[in-house]
Amino acid sequence: MVQDARRRWLLLAVVGAGLLLITLDNSILYAALPTLVDDLGASSSQSLWIINAYPVVMAGLLLGSGTLGDRIGHRRMFLIGLVVFGVASLAAAFSPTADTLIAARAFLAVGAAAMMPATLALIRVTFHDERERNVAIAVWGSLALVGGALGPIIGGLLLNSFWWGSVFLVNVPVVVAALIATLVLAPPNDADPTKRWDLVSSLLALVALVGLVIAIKETAKPDPAPVPIVIALLAAVVGGWAFARRQHRLPYPLLDFAIFRNRAFLAGVLSAGFSLFALAGIQLITTQRFQLVEGYTPLGAGLLVAAVALGALPLAMVGGAILHKVGLLPLIAGGLALGTVGSALVLLNFDSSTGLLITGLLVTGAGLGAAMSVASSAIMGNVPASRAGMASSVEEVSYEFGSLIAVALLGSLLTGVYAATVDLPAGVPDSARDSLDKALTLAGNDNPSLVTAASTAFDGAYFTVMVVVTAVMAVGTIVTGLLLRRHGPGSALSAPVHH
């Protein structure tokens, strides 16, 4: 009995390591991006795709990968995902060009999409005691948060001693150890050939997401080209319409849209998306700003944005424990409201007071930690057991989608506002408008006026983006507050599921 218990918790550590790898790779490049862009000579558009290729492919494949895991077995799915992730990490580490790295990041996402639903499914089939399983799922959720926070720090640490490829190479020994441990510890493979997996649906979802991201990126440019925007929007609309139409026709759809009629479920999904939008957006732009404008090292910038996670962890850990007393409303809508206040503090103090900036990051984290701590409970507690796998896939997609839209929208907006507002000194090539990285390279050590002009424009762009982040969190507060108005203190977690 003791041996079985030890085996269960060791397996949790193994699948936790897999989840940590997946979430680390979402944020590990934030601190490394300026170095990587410089070494590979990447354009501003390529730099955004280096970040975005990973979440866009993962979000497109996640809905289908959970069903595929049901069909071929979650143990096998996890092992396949680990192998793909390891090979893709090697390819990314030694990429000679920006385009090769983008392709490697997309391949990395295939491995991550295979692993992620399997991590939760293996917990579900290994932990039979409900109380133990709740603890294991809480640890799983906290690791997702820790991974996102550790990414910029680990990226900064590695760049202090090694070249940028080390941020991918670090995955390989973890993958090898996890492979061996899974073969030893995981329960027998639980394949169910009667389950249907629909590749076409996954590809249609991917087309819709890629089209949406391209449309956002092109629209945010200082001189947007209408033709690519129209084509991308057309792909997004047609892909989304074809996906929805196919789900209605399939006897076993990847996504049953009826589950969104449940207000608490919908609030949980939106909470996950809004939280990751804010978290990813703040980490991405803040690590860049403090390296390029303030001269922080990648490690220093990574440690700075870790304040968000430091603020989030306490409430992320206790949110589930107090949910039955306080209800969903104070934790989700209240958490997003607190995050809005923290974001406003960052917005008002990023260039004047480091103390107030860090306070703002801590408060933002506390709010997001509260909201994220019970998003899983709101989602999983408001679907029938027959829809549990689908619900967990929807949850994972909402996290990835929030991160994806943050990078696509906020990264493009940051670049677009900088390019539109920078006042270049006479004689400076117009290519200095492309990005602050480019302007600093052109300035070298003998053009301080260009450095000042570019840094001022970038700070203006940072301010604009933080206004958007704050406004989005405020909208999230209002929307989830309306959805959860009957889920205050003392209310039940679940609400009737309408079909």
N, C-alpha and C positions, 0 to 999 in steps of 0.2 A: 504493500500500500504506500509506504514511504517512498519506495523506489519509483512507483507510478507518479506520485506527486512531484518528485524531483524531475522526472522526465517531462512532465507537463510544463513546468516552469522553465526548464532548459529550452524546450521548444519555443516558448514565448520569447526567450532571449534571442533565439535564432531568427524567428519571423520578425521580431523587433529590429534586428540588425538589417534585415532586408528592407523594412519600411524606412529605417533611418537613411539607408543609401538612396532610396527613391526621393525622399523629401530633401536630403542634403543637396542632391543634384538640381533641385529646383532653384536653390539660392546660393550655391557655392561659387557661382560665376559673378555674383553681384560685385564682390570686392576685387575679383580678378579681371573684370571686364576692361578697365583702362589699360592694364598691362597687355592683355591678350590682343586688344584692338591695335595697339601700337606695334606689337611683334608681328602680327599677321597682315597689317595694313588694311584692316577691314573698314568698309564704309559704315556710315551711321545706320543704313538699312540692314547691312549684313550683321552688324553688332546686335541689333534687335532680334534678328532671326536666329542668331547663335543662342540667345536666351529663349526665344519663343518656340523654336522647333520642338523642344522637349515637351512643354505642357500642351501644345496644340495637337501633337500626334497622340500623346497619352490620353487626353480628354476624348479624342475621337474614337479610340479603341477600347476605353474602359468599360463602356456599356456591354459590348460584346464579349470582352475577355472573361467577365464573371460567368456568363452562360457557357463559354467554351470550357472553363474550369469545371463546371458541373458535368460537362459531357466527358472530358478526358481524365478528370480527377485533379483535385487541387494540389496534391503533393507533386504530381508530374508537372502541373502548370508552374508551380513555384520553382522547380528545378530547371525547367526550360527557360523561365524568365531570368534566373540567376546566370545561366550560361550566356544568354544573349546580352545581358547587362555587362558581364565581364568582357566579352569580345568587343562590344561597342565602346567600353571605357578605354581599352587599348587603342582602338582606332581613333578615338577622340584625342587621346594624349599625344599621339604622334601625327596629328593632322598637319599637312604642310601648308594648307590654304584655308581661308575663311569658309569657302563653299564646302570643302571636305569636312570641316568641323561641323557645319550645319547638318550635313548628311549623317555624320556620326551621332550627333545629338538626337536626330530623328530615330535612328536605330536604337539608341539608348532608351528612348521612350517606349519602343516596342517591348523591350525586356521589362521595363517598369510597369507597363500596362498588364503584362502577364503575371507579374508578381503581386501587385497591390491587392486585387480582390482575394487572391489565394492566402494572403497573410491573415485577413479577417476570417476567411472560411476555415483555415486550419485551427484557429483559436476556437471557433464555434464547434468543430467536431472533436476537439481534444479536451476542452473543459466542459464536463457534463454537469457539475454543480453550478447552480445559477449564481450564487454569491461569488464563487471563484471566477466564473466567466465574466461577471460585471467588473471585477477588479482587473482582470486581464485586458478587457476592452478599454478600461480607463487608462491603463499603462500604454496600450496601443495608441490611443488618441493623444496622450501626452508626448509620446515619442515623435509623432508627426509634427507637433509644435516645436519640440527640441531640435529636430532635424532642420526645420526651416530657419531656426535661430542660429544653429551652429554653423550653417553653410558659410556665411561671410567670415566667421572667425577662423574656421579651418582653412578656407581659401586664403585668408590673410597670412596665417601661420606658415602655410606651405610656400607662399610666394616670398616670404622672408628669406628662405634658404634654397628654393628650387625654382625651375622654370614653370611656366603656366600649365604645362601638360601634367604636372604632378597632381593637380586638383582632380584629374580623372584617374590617374594611375593608382591613387590611394584606394580606389574601389576594389581593385583586383584581389589583394589578400583577403579582404572581408568576404568577397564572393566565394573564393576557394574554401575558406573556413565554414561559411554557411552551407555550401554544397555538401561537404563531408558531414556536418552536424545534422542536416536534414535527412540524409540517407540513413543515419543512425537513429534519430529521434522521432521523425514524423510517423504518424499512424499509416497503415497500409493505404494505397491509393484507392480513392472512392469514386471510380469512374461510373457514369450513368449514360450509356449510349443512346437511351431514349430521349435525352435532352436535345433540343434543337439549337444549333448555333447558326446565326445568319450573318455571313461575311458582308453581304451587300449592304445591310443596314449600317454596319460599322463604317464601311467606306463612304456611304452617303453622309453620315454624321461628320466624318473627317472632311469631306468636300465643303460642307456647310461651315465648319469652323475655320478652315483655311481661307475660304472666301471672305468670311467676316473679319479675320485678322488683317488680310491684305487691304480690305476696304478701309479699315480704321487707320492703318499705317499710311496709306496713300492720301487719305483725307486730311491727316494731321500735318502733311508736308506744307512748307511755306508756299509752294507753287503746285498745288495738286493737279494731276493730270486726269481729266474726266473719263477717258476711255478705260484705263485700268480699274478705276473706281466702279464704273458701271458693270464691267465684266465680273469683278470680284463680288459685288452685291448680287448680281444675277446668279452666280455660283452659290452664294450663301442662301439666297431665297429658294432657288430650285432644289438645292441639296436638302435644305430643311423641310420643304414641302414634300419632296419625294420620300424622305425618311418618315415623316409623320403619316403619310398615306400608306406606306408599307407596313407600319406598325399596326394600323387599324385592320389591315387585311391578314396579317399573320396570326395563326392560331396560338403561337407562343412568341409574342413580341419581345424585343429587347427592352422596350419601354411602354408601359401601359399608362397613358396620359391621365386616366381616371384617378390615379393615386394623388395627383396634384390638387384634387378638389378638397382634400382634407387640409384645413387651415393650419393646423399645428405642423403637419408634415411640410407644407409649403414654406412656413416660417423657418423651419429648421434648414431646409435647402437654401433659402435666401440668406439666412444667417451665416452659413458656411461660405457662400459666395462673397458676401459683403466683407466678411472678416479677412478672407484671403486676399481680396482686392486691396484692402487697406494695408495689410501686413506686407505683401509683396511690393506694392507701390512705394511705401515708405522706405523699405530696405533698399530697393533698387536705386531710387533717386538720391537717398541720403548718403549711401556709400560712395556714389560717384561725386556728389557735391563736395564732401569733406576731403576726398583725395585730390580732386582737381583744383578746387578753389582754396581750401585751407592747408593743403600740402600734407594731409594725414597719410600714413602708410596704409597699405591694404588691411593689415592687422588692426591698426588703430580705428579705421573706419568700420571694420567688422565688429569690434568690441563696442563701438558707439551704438550701432543699431541693435546689438544684443540686448540693450536696455528694454526693447519692446518685449522680447521673450522673458526677460527677468521679471517684468511686470505681469506677464500673462500666466506664468507657471503656477503661482499660488492659487489663483481663482480657477485655473484649468483643472487643478487637482481636487479642489473642494466643491466645485459647482455641482457635480453629479451627486455628491453626498447630501447636499442641502436642497436638491431639486424638489423632493417630496414635500418639503415645508414651505418653500417660497414660490414654487410654480415656475413655468417657463417664461412668463412675461417679464419679471424683474431681471432674470439672467440674460435673456436674449435681447429684448428691446432696451432694457436698462444698461446692459453691457455695451451695446452699440452707441447709446447716448454718452456713456462715459468715454468711449473711444473717440467720439466726436469732440468732446471737451479737450482730450489729450492732443488730438490732431491740431486743434486750434492753437494750443499752447506752442506746438512745434512751429506752426505757421508764423506766429508772431515773434518768435525768439530765436530762430535758427541762425541768424547772422549777428545777434547781439549778446546773447547770454547762454553759455554752454550749460549752466546749471538748470535754467528753465527749460532748455531744449531737452535735456535728459529727463527732467521731471515730466515733460509732455510725452516723451517716448514711453516712460514707465506707466503713466496714466492710460495712454492709448493701449498698451499691452494688457493692462488689468481689465479694461473693458472688453477687448477682443478675447481674452482668456475666458471671461465669464460667458460670452456668447458661444464660443467654440466648445466649451466644456459640455454643453447640453444639446448642441446641434444634433449629435448622433442619437441622443435619447429621443428628441422630438421626431426625428426621421424614422428610426427603427421601432419606436413605440406606437406609431400611428399607421402601420400597414399590417395586413393579415400575414400570418406566418408563410403563406405560399408566395408572398411577394418580398420576402426578406432579402434574398439575393439581389433582386432588382433594386430594392431600396438602398442597399449598401453601395451598389454601383452608382446610383444617382448621387449619393452623398460624396463619393470620391470624385465624380465628374464636377460637382458643384465647387469643390475645393480647387481642382485644377482649372476650372473655367474662370473662377475669381482671379487666380494668379495670372492666367493667360491674358485676360482682358486688361488687367493692371499693367502688365509689361507692354502689351500692344498699344493701348491708349495712352498711358502716362509716359512711357518711353518715347513714343512718337510726338506727344505734346511737348515734352521737355525739349526735344531737338527742334521742333517746329517753332516754338516761341523764341528760343535762343536765336535761330537763324533769322527770324523776322525782325528782331529787336536789336541785334548787335550793331553798334555804331563803329565801323572799322576805321582806323586812322588812315590818312592818305598814304597811298603806295602799297597797301597790304593787299595781297591776292584775295579774290572773292572766295576762294576755297576755304578761307578761315571761317566762313559762315556754316560750313558743313557740321562742325561740332567743336566743343571746347577743347577736346583732345588735339584736333587739327590746328586750332588757333595757337595753343601753347607750344606745339611743335614748331610752327612757323615763327613764333616770337623768339624762341631760344632764350638766350640771356641778355639780348641787346635791344629788346623792344618792349619795355615795361608798359607803354601806353596801350599796346595791343592786349597784353595780359590783363590790364585793368578793365579795358572795354569789354573783353570777352567774359571775364569773371562777373562783371556787373550784369551783363545780359543773362548769364547763366543763373545768377541769383534771382533775377526777375522771373525766369522760366520756372525755377524751383518753387517760388512763391505761388505762381499760377497753378502748378500741379498740386501743391498742398491745399489750395482752395478747392480744387476738384475732389481730392480725397476726403476732405472735411465735409463737403456738400453731399457726396455719395453716402458717407456714413450717417449723415443726418436724415437722408431719404430712407436708408435702411432702418433707422430707428422708428420713423413714422410708419413705414409699411409693416414691419414685424409687430409693432405695437398695436396696429389695427387688427392684424390677423390673430393676435394672441390676447385680445382684450378680455376673453373669458378664461384665460389661463393664469390668473394672478395667484397670490398666496392661498394655499389650501386646496387648489383645484387639482383634478386628476391630470396625469400626463397625457393620457390618450383621449382622443375625441372620436366620435363615430366615423367610420370610413365610408364615404359615399361612393357609389358606383354608377 
